[in-house]
């Protein structure tokens, strides 16, 4: 297997450092070749498109160009916002040769044709057998797989499995021994990038997500997006104000869940950095 390039983006180096650590740790335990691309820049999420269309395309185009020039055929983009920006830019540049040439002139390089992978796609493509082989600590719990907005929309760009009821994350948590619940909010919005500008609104939107998940018996929320994680985890005081009963359900990245199922410790996958405590004895119950 050839090495896959890794674009961590800003989140995995800062506010979602534990996500980045869990991705790298899981790749190591599953023997999946992964290498961070050199000299990467911010992709522009989530404000570049509000400033300049050219900027919103040039920033991700340079990242794609770097990955291609460094010899990678595939680029893993764990952050859902980064994944969305790179996929959207690539989609627009492929559809418009004139626009692509203009952006290539701006960045001074060809964009290239690297394939962009989300964490779900990366794991589904390369890790299924390895997870089955390495799993030593199954997570025996009912969990809610929360996709949010950016991993399934816009449908013409992302082209996932099922828009309203996607199954990729569900299938992965089953490999960890967990049971994904059937629920109504798996692709609803948590408030996204409005966490600071409209915290109360984020609290209400995220409360609706958490309320439905816990009402249906979920012991934890499983995510693949730093923004969803931040809103559901860090904004829990605002969320609990909008719930009938406060929730203590932890929010885990899929790479954390799978990592612990494959024998990595909670410290190795960074769950200690979350605001809502992860308690193994609480989650590992049907």
DRENDO-1510 file (C-alpha; in Angstrom, 1 decimal, always signed):
<recs>
REC; n; res; u; v; w
REC; 1; UNK; +0.0; +0.0; +0.0 .
REC; 2; UNK; +1.3; +3.4; -1.0 .
REC; 3; UNK; +1.6; +6.1; +1.7 .
REC; 4; UNK; -1.5; +8.3; +1.9 .
REC; 5; UNK; -0.8; +12.1; +2.4 .
REC; 6; UNK; -2.3; +13.7; +5.5 .
REC; 7; UNK; -3.7; +17.2; +5.6 .
REC; 8; UNK; -4.3; +18.0; +9.3 .
REC; 9; UNK; -5.5; +21.6; +8.8 .
REC; 10; UNK; -5.6; +24.1; +11.6 .
REC; 11; UNK; -8.1; +22.2; +13.8 .
REC; 12; UNK; -6.0; +19.1; +14.3 .
REC; 13; UNK; -3.1; +21.2; +15.3 .
REC; 14; UNK; -5.0; +23.4; +17.7 .
REC; 15; UNK; -8.6; +23.1; +19.1 .
REC; 16; UNK; -9.0; +19.5; +18.0 .
REC; 17; UNK; -5.4; +18.3; +18.7 .
REC; 18; UNK; -6.8; +15.1; +20.2 .
REC; 19; UNK; -8.4; +14.2; +16.9 .
REC; 20; UNK; -5.1; +14.5; +15.1 .
REC; 21; UNK; -3.4; +12.4; +17.7 .
REC; 22; UNK; -6.1; +9.7; +17.4 .
REC; 23; UNK; -5.8; +9.6; +13.6 .
REC; 24; UNK; -2.1; +9.1; +13.8 .
REC; 25; UNK; -2.2; +6.6; +16.6 .
REC; 26; UNK; -4.9; +4.5; +14.9 .
REC; 27; UNK; -2.9; +4.6; +11.6 .
REC; 28; UNK; +0.1; +3.3; +13.5 .
REC; 29; UNK; -1.7; +0.5; +15.3 .
REC; 30; UNK; -3.4; -0.6; +12.0 .
REC; 31; UNK; -0.2; -0.3; +10.0 .
REC; 32; UNK; -1.6; +2.2; +7.6 .
REC; 33; UNK; +1.1; +4.3; +5.9 .
REC; 34; UNK; +0.3; +7.9; +6.6 .
REC; 35; UNK; +2.5; +11.0; +6.1 .
REC; 36; UNK; +1.7; +14.7; +6.8 .
REC; 37; UNK; +2.2; +16.8; +3.7 .
REC; 38; UNK; +4.9; +19.5; +3.9 .
REC; 39; UNK; +4.3; +23.3; +3.9 .
REC; 40; UNK; +0.6; +23.1; +4.1 .
REC; 41; UNK; -1.6; +26.2; +4.6 .
REC; 42; UNK; -5.0; +27.0; +6.0 .
REC; 43; UNK; -7.8; +25.8; +3.6 .
REC; 44; UNK; -9.9; +29.0; +4.2 .
REC; 45; UNK; -12.7; +27.4; +6.2 .
REC; 46; UNK; -14.9; +28.8; +7.2 .
REC; 47; UNK; -14.6; +32.5; +6.2 .
REC; 48; UNK; -12.5; +32.7; +3.0 .
REC; 49; UNK; -15.5; +32.2; +0.7 .
REC; 50; UNK; -17.2; +35.2; +2.4 .
REC; 51; UNK; -14.1; +37.4; +1.5 .
REC; 52; UNK; -13.2; +36.3; -2.0 .
REC; 53; UNK; -14.2; +33.5; -4.4 .
REC; 54; UNK; -10.6; +33.4; -5.7 .
REC; 55; UNK; -9.1; +33.2; -2.3 .
REC; 56; UNK; -11.6; +30.4; -1.3 .
REC; 57; UNK; -10.4; +28.4; -4.3 .
REC; 58; UNK; -6.7; +29.3; -4.2 .
REC; 59; UNK; -6.1; +28.2; -0.6 .
REC; 60; UNK; -7.4; +24.6; -1.1 .
REC; 61; UNK; -5.9; +24.5; -4.6 .
REC; 62; UNK; -2.4; +25.1; -3.2 .
REC; 63; UNK; -2.9; +22.2; -0.8 .
REC; 64; UNK; -4.0; +19.9; -3.5 .
REC; 65; UNK; -1.0; +21.0; -5.6 .
REC; 66; UNK; +1.4; +20.3; -2.7 .
REC; 67; UNK; +0.0; +16.8; -2.2 .
REC; 68; UNK; +0.3; +16.0; -5.9 .
REC; 69; UNK; +3.8; +17.5; -6.2 .
REC; 70; UNK; +5.0; +15.5; -3.2 .
REC; 71; UNK; +3.9; +12.3; -4.9 .
REC; 72; UNK; +0.7; +11.5; -3.1 .
REC; 73; UNK; -2.2; +10.0; -5.1 .
REC; 74; UNK; -4.6; +10.2; -2.1 .
REC; 75; UNK; -5.0; +12.9; +0.6 .
REC; 76; UNK; -6.6; +12.2; +3.9 .
REC; 77; UNK; -8.5; +15.2; +5.2 .
REC; 78; UNK; -9.9; +14.4; +8.7 .
REC; 79; UNK; -11.5; +17.8; +9.4 .
REC; 80; UNK; -15.0; +17.9; +7.9 .
REC; 81; UNK; -14.8; +21.6; +7.2 .
REC; 82; UNK; -11.4; +21.2; +5.4 .
REC; 83; UNK; -12.7; +18.1; +3.6 .
REC; 84; UNK; -15.7; +20.2; +2.4 .
REC; 85; UNK; -13.6; +23.1; +1.2 .
REC; 86; UNK; -11.1; +20.9; -0.6 .
REC; 87; UNK; -13.8; +18.8; -2.3 .
REC; 88; UNK; -15.8; +21.9; -3.3 .
REC; 89; UNK; -12.7; +23.6; -4.7 .
REC; 90; UNK; -11.7; +20.5; -6.7 .
REC; 91; UNK; -15.3; +20.2; -8.0 .
REC; 92; UNK; -15.4; +23.8; -9.3 .
REC; 93; UNK; -11.9; +23.7; -10.8 .
REC; 94; UNK; -12.6; +20.4; -12.6 .
REC; 95; UNK; -15.8; +21.9; -14.1 .
REC; 96; UNK; -14.3; +25.1; -15.4 .
REC; 97; UNK; -10.9; +25.0; -17.3 .
REC; 98; UNK; -10.7; +28.8; -17.5 .
REC; 99; UNK; -11.2; +29.2; -13.7 .
REC; 100; UNK; -8.7; +26.4; -13.0 .
REC; 101; UNK; -6.1; +28.1; -15.2 .
REC; 102; UNK; -6.7; +31.4; -13.3 .
REC; 103; UNK; -6.3; +29.8; -9.9 .
REC; 104; UNK; -3.2; +27.9; -11.1 .
REC; 105; UNK; -1.7; +31.2; -12.2 .
REC; 106; UNK; -2.4; +32.6; -8.7 .
REC; 107; UNK; -0.8; +29.8; -6.9 .
REC; 108; UNK; +2.0; +29.3; -9.5 .
REC; 109; UNK; +1.5; +25.6; -9.8 .
REC; 110; UNK; -0.8; +22.9; -11.3 .
REC; 111; UNK; -3.6; +21.7; -9.1 .
REC; 112; UNK; -3.1; +18.1; -9.9 .
REC; 113; UNK; -5.6; +15.2; -9.5 .
REC; 114; UNK; -5.1; +13.9; -6.0 .
REC; 115; UNK; -8.0; +11.9; -4.6 .
REC; 116; UNK; -9.5; +13.5; -1.4 .
REC; 117; UNK; -10.5; +11.1; +1.4 .
REC; 118; UNK; -12.5; +11.7; +4.6 .
REC; 119; UNK; -11.6; +9.6; +7.6 .
REC; 120; UNK; -14.7; +7.4; +6.9 .
REC; 121; UNK; -13.6; +6.8; +3.4 .
REC; 122; UNK; -10.0; +6.1; +4.4 .
REC; 123; UNK; -11.0; +3.6; +7.0 .
REC; 124; UNK; -13.6; +1.9; +4.8 .
REC; 125; UNK; -11.0; +1.5; +2.0 .
REC; 126; UNK; -8.0; +0.4; +3.9 .
REC; 127; UNK; -8.8; -0.6; +7.5 .
REC; 128; UNK; -11.7; -3.0; +7.7 .
REC; 129; UNK; -9.7; -6.2; +7.9 .
REC; 130; UNK; -7.1; -4.6; +10.1 .
REC; 131; UNK; -9.7; -3.4; +12.6 .
REC; 132; UNK; -11.2; -6.8; +12.8 .
REC; 133; UNK; -7.8; -8.3; +13.4 .
REC; 134; UNK; -6.6; -5.8; +16.0 .
REC; 135; UNK; -9.8; -5.4; +18.0 .
REC; 136; UNK; -9.2; -6.5; +21.5 .
REC; 137; UNK; -11.4; -4.2; +23.6 .
REC; 138; UNK; -14.9; -4.0; +22.0 .
REC; 139; UNK; -16.9; -1.0; +23.0 .
REC; 140; UNK; -20.2; -2.6; +24.2 .
REC; 141; UNK; -22.5; +0.4; +24.1 .
REC; 142; UNK; -25.3; +2.0; +22.2 .
REC; 143; UNK; -24.0; +5.0; +20.4 .
REC; 144; UNK; -25.3; +7.8; +18.1 .
REC; 145; UNK; -23.4; +8.3; +14.9 .
REC; 146; UNK; -23.6; +12.0; +14.2 .
REC; 147; UNK; -22.5; +13.0; +10.6 .
REC; 148; UNK; -23.6; +16.7; +10.8 .
REC; 149; UNK; -23.7; +18.8; +7.6 .
REC; 150; UNK; -20.4; +18.8; +5.8 .
REC; 151; UNK; -19.8; +15.1; +5.4 .
REC; 152; UNK; -23.0; +14.6; +3.4 .
REC; 153; UNK; -23.7; +17.9; +1.7 .
REC; 154; UNK; -23.7; +19.3; -0.9 .
REC; 155; UNK; -24.8; +16.0; -2.5 .
REC; 156; UNK; -23.4; +16.9; -6.0 .
REC; 157; UNK; -19.9; +17.4; -4.5 .
REC; 158; UNK; -19.7; +14.9; -1.7 .
REC; 159; UNK; -21.6; +12.0; -3.3 .
REC; 160; UNK; -21.9; +9.9; -0.2 .
REC; 161; UNK; -23.8; +6.7; +0.3 .
REC; 162; UNK; -27.2; +8.1; +1.6 .
REC; 163; UNK; -27.8; +11.8; +2.2 .
REC; 164; UNK; -30.5; +11.6; +4.9 .
REC; 165; UNK; -29.5; +8.3; +6.5 .
REC; 166; UNK; -25.8; +7.7; +5.8 .
REC; 167; UNK; -24.3; +4.4; +7.0 .
REC; 168; UNK; -20.5; +4.7; +6.7 .
REC; 169; UNK; -20.0; +5.8; +10.3 .
REC; 170; UNK; -22.6; +3.3; +11.6 .
REC; 171; UNK; -20.7; +0.4; +9.9 .
REC; 172; UNK; -17.4; +1.5; +11.4 .
REC; 173; UNK; -18.8; +1.7; +15.0 .
REC; 174; UNK; -20.1; -1.8; +14.5 .
REC; 175; UNK; -16.6; -2.9; +13.9 .
REC; 176; UNK; -15.7; -1.5; +17.4 .
REC; 177; UNK; -18.4; -3.7; +18.9 .
REC; 178; UNK; -20.8; -0.8; +19.5 .
REC; 179; UNK; -24.4; -0.7; +18.4 .
REC; 180; UNK; -25.5; +2.4; +16.4 .
REC; 181; UNK; -29.0; +3.7; +17.3 .
REC; 182; UNK; -31.6; +4.5; +14.8 .
REC; 183; UNK; -32.3; +8.2; +15.3 .
REC; 184; UNK; -33.7; +11.3; +13.6 .
REC; 185; UNK; -30.8; +13.9; +13.9 .
REC; 186; UNK; -27.8; +12.2; +12.4 .
REC; 187; UNK; -27.4; +14.8; +9.6 .
REC; 188; UNK; -29.0; +17.8; +11.4 .
REC; 189; UNK; -27.0; +21.0; +12.0 .
REC; 190; UNK; -25.3; +21.6; +15.4 .
REC; 191; UNK; -24.9; +25.3; +14.7 .
REC; 192; UNK; -21.5; +24.9; +13.0 .
REC; 193; UNK; -19.2; +28.0; +12.9 .
REC; 194; UNK; -21.7; +30.1; +15.0 .
REC; 195; UNK; -20.3; +28.8; +18.2 .
REC; 196; UNK; -18.9; +32.2; +19.3 .
REC; 197; UNK; -21.2; +34.6; +17.4 .
REC; 198; UNK; -24.4; +32.9; +18.4 .
REC; 199; UNK; -23.7; +30.6; +21.3 .
REC; 200; UNK; -27.2; +30.5; +22.5 .
REC; 201; UNK; -28.4; +29.3; +19.1 .
REC; 202; UNK; -25.7; +26.7; +19.0 .
REC; 203; UNK; -26.9; +25.5; +22.4 .
REC; 204; UNK; -30.5; +25.1; +21.2 .
REC; 205; UNK; -29.6; +23.3; +17.9 .
REC; 206; UNK; -27.1; +21.0; +19.6 .
REC; 207; UNK; -29.6; +20.3; +22.4 .
REC; 208; UNK; -32.0; +19.0; +19.9 .
REC; 209; UNK; -29.3; +16.6; +18.6 .
REC; 210; UNK; -28.3; +15.4; +22.0 .
REC; 211; UNK; -31.8; +15.2; +23.3 .
REC; 212; UNK; -32.9; +12.8; +20.5 .
REC; 213; UNK; -29.7; +10.7; +20.9 .
REC; 214; UNK; -29.9; +10.3; +24.6 .
REC; 215; UNK; -33.7; +9.7; +24.5 .
REC; 216; UNK; -33.1; +6.7; +22.3 .
REC; 217; UNK; -30.5; +5.3; +24.6 .
REC; 218; UNK; -27.2; +6.4; +23.2 .
REC; 219; UNK; -24.3; +6.3; +25.8 .
REC; 220; UNK; -22.0; +8.4; +23.6 .
REC; 221; UNK; -22.1; +10.5; +20.4 .
REC; 222; UNK; -19.6; +9.5; +17.7 .
REC; 223; UNK; -18.4; +12.2; +15.3 .
REC; 224; UNK; -16.0; +12.9; +12.5 .
REC; 225; UNK; -16.0; +16.7; +12.6 .
REC; 226; UNK; -14.1; +19.0; +14.9 .
REC; 227; UNK; -16.8; +21.7; +14.8 .
REC; 228; UNK; -19.5; +19.2; +15.7 .
REC; 229; UNK; -17.3; +17.9; +18.5 .
REC; 230; UNK; -16.6; +21.4; +19.8 .
REC; 231; UNK; -20.2; +22.4; +19.8 .
REC; 232; UNK; -21.5; +19.2; +21.4 .
REC; 233; UNK; -18.7; +18.9; +23.9 .
REC; 234; UNK; -17.5; +22.4; +24.8 .
REC; 235; UNK; -21.0; +24.0; +24.7 .
REC; 236; UNK; -22.6; +21.4; +27.0 .
REC; 237; UNK; -23.6; +24.0; +29.6 .
REC; 238; UNK; -25.6; +25.9; +27.0 .
REC; 239; UNK; -27.0; +22.6; +25.7 .
REC; 240; UNK; -28.1; +21.3; +29.1 .
REC; 241; UNK; -30.0; +24.6; +29.7 .
REC; 242; UNK; -32.2; +23.6; +26.7 .
REC; 243; UNK; -32.7; +19.9; +27.7 .
REC; 244; UNK; -35.3; +18.4; +30.1 .
REC; 245; UNK; -32.6; +16.4; +31.8 .
REC; 246; UNK; -28.9; +17.4; +31.6 .
REC; 247; UNK; -26.8; +14.9; +29.6 .
REC; 248; UNK; -23.4; +13.6; +30.5 .
REC; 249; UNK; -22.9; +11.5; +27.3 .
REC; 250; UNK; -19.4; +12.0; +26.0 .
REC; 251; UNK; -18.6; +12.9; +22.4 .
REC; 252; UNK; -15.9; +10.8; +20.8 .
REC; 253; UNK; -14.2; +10.9; +17.4 .
REC; 254; UNK; -14.6; +7.7; +15.4 .
REC; 255; UNK; -10.8; +7.4; +15.5 .
REC; 256; UNK; -10.9; +7.5; +19.3 .
REC; 257; UNK; -13.5; +4.8; +19.5 .
REC; 258; UNK; -11.8; +2.5; +17.1 .
REC; 259; UNK; -8.4; +3.2; +18.7 .
REC; 260; UNK; -9.6; +2.2; +22.1 .
REC; 261; UNK; -11.3; -0.9; +20.6 .
REC; 262; UNK; -8.0; -1.8; +19.1 .
REC; 263; UNK; -6.2; -1.6; +22.5 .
REC; 264; UNK; -5.0; +2.1; +22.6 .
REC; 265; UNK; -5.4; +3.8; +25.9 .
REC; 266; UNK; -7.7; +6.8; +26.5 .
REC; 267; UNK; -4.6; +8.9; +26.9 .
REC; 268; UNK; -3.1; +7.7; +23.6 .
REC; 269; UNK; -6.2; +8.9; +21.7 .
REC; 270; UNK; -6.6; +12.1; +23.7 .
REC; 271; UNK; -10.0; +11.7; +25.3 .
REC; 272; UNK; -8.7; +13.4; +28.5 .
REC; 273; UNK; -8.8; +16.8; +26.6 .
REC; 274; UNK; -12.6; +16.7; +26.2 .
REC; 275; UNK; -14.8; +18.9; +28.4 .
REC; 276; UNK; -17.3; +16.1; +29.0 .
REC; 277; UNK; -15.6; +13.2; +30.8 .
REC; 278; UNK; -15.3; +9.8; +29.1 .
REC; 279; UNK; -15.9; +7.1; +31.6 .
REC; 280; UNK; -15.2; +3.6; +30.3 .
REC; 281; UNK; -17.4; +1.9; +32.9 .
REC; 282; UNK; -20.3; +4.1; +31.9 .
REC; 283; UNK; -20.1; +3.7; +28.1 .
REC; 284; UNK; -19.3; +0.0; +28.1 .
REC; 285; UNK; -22.8; -1.0; +28.9 .
REC; 286; UNK; -25.7; -2.1; +26.7 .
</recs>
